[in-house]
Amino acid sequence: MASNQNRRSAIKSMIAGTAAIGASGVLSSFTTETEKHMQADDKLKGNINHAVCRWCYGDFTVDQLCAAAKDIGIKGIDLVGPSDWPTLKKYGLFSSMCNGAEINLTDGFGDKVYHAKLHENYTKMIPLVAEAGYKNLICFSGSRRGKTDEEGWNNCVEGLKPMVALAEKHNIILVMELLNSKIDHKDYQCDRVEWGAELCRRLGSENFKLLYDIYHMQIDEGDVIRNIRANHQYIAHYHTGGVPGRNEIDETQELYYPAIMRAIVEVGHKGFVAQEFIPKQKDKIASLKKAVHICDV
């Protein structure tokens, strides 16, 4: 009896020790490789066009954020409108995902009642994006509000079709963001990559694609790498963010971003990948730099 207890105790110790070694190995591989790369050579590899979302750094001026981004090697700033474009140009940065035509996240192309206002907004904004030399302009499905998938698709096609035609004329891509409807954006309709991909197929234009937000899609459907590989032809742009909580890209999160980034590179993505996490550290730029290097595969 005593020997059986000793054996069970020994087995438990072995299992615990193996788990600890395995966990520490995974966590250290997440950070050590990045730290070595940053120490040896601060230059990014060039396989990914890195960007950062403006709203995550609200306590920085656009000038300050642009200067920091330029120093890190970031090429674009996401979610800024025409008033900030001159500052981006001053630093040689791209407006990687333009905004300013949308009403909000809940009132989108999925509801016919908003089509007239959206047509007015996008008719004005699309030429401005083109004149500035930019490519992507964000849009949203809006809330479901009891509509079936079919009703949502039909309404979006009706509302988007004339705007996509204008986008084709100006060589602009309208990009609909995928948002989770479980935690952050209750009732949002375009909350699965397959829903967005079906809308892309129905519109049948290279000038309408998706913004695949990795944070949102991990929450609502998971299976991130397989979904990227299966639907990459419909994806124009990516956002990052640690799950849970849209926190920093580090070893505390459930996603292993280097593997996701390798999948994005392997499918031939030539657009931008924008960091969209909420910095928690006192040195927010250091957090941004670390995240960029973790994602730089």
Secondary structure as UniProt FT lines:
FT   HELIX           2..40
FT   STRAND          49..53
FT   HELIX           54..57
FT   TURN            58..59
FT   HELIX           62..72
FT   STRAND          76..80
FT   HELIX           82..84
FT   HELIX           85..90
FT   TURN            91..92
FT   STRAND          94..98
FT   TURN            109..110
FT   HELIX           112..114
FT   HELIX           115..131
FT   TURN            132..133
FT   STRAND          136..139
FT   TURN            145..146
FT   HELIX           149..170
FT   STRAND          173..177
FT   TURN            181..184
FT   TURN            186..187
FT   HELIX           193..203
FT   TURN            206..207
FT   STRAND          208..213
FT   HELIX           214..220
FT   HELIX           224..231
FT   HELIX           232..234
FT   STRAND          235..239
FT   TURN            243..246
FT   TURN            251..252
FT   HELIX           257..266
FT   TURN            267..268
FT   STRAND          272..275
FT   HELIX           284..294
//
